Amino acid sequence: MCHSLTELSPWLSVQLPAASALTPSIVRRVAIYNRFDCCQDRLSPFAVWVGASFGDIDSSTSTMCGVYN
């Protein structure tokens, strides 16, 4: 669970542990849950990227796997 203050471009990066030095983590599914009690519009727009390293977005080693506007 996370929360950000009002920002123009908030972001969150999560680093998953690798199975070994030569075997990266495998991401099969990403689930995003929004709050139900209020403020649902705060989660829009957003994009989900899976990349090779911490903070890796919009590069040759990352893939956009979800977007909501």
GIZI-V582098 format. One record per pair of residues at least 24 apart in sequence whose C-alpha atoms are under 10 Angstrom apart, sorted by the first residue. I is the first residue (numbers start at 0). GAP is how many residues later the second one is. If there is no record, write none. Layout:
i;gap
I;GAP
I;GAP
This chain:
i;gap
0;32
0;33
3;38
5;36
8;37
9;36
10;35
10;36
10;44
11;36
11;43
12;35
12;36
12;37
12;38
12;40
12;41
12;42
12;43
12;44
13;36
13;39
13;40
13;41
14;36
14;37
14;38
14;39
14;40
15;37
15;38
23;28
23;29
24;27
25;24
26;24
28;36
29;35
29;36
30;35
31;34
42;25
42;26
43;24
43;25
44;24
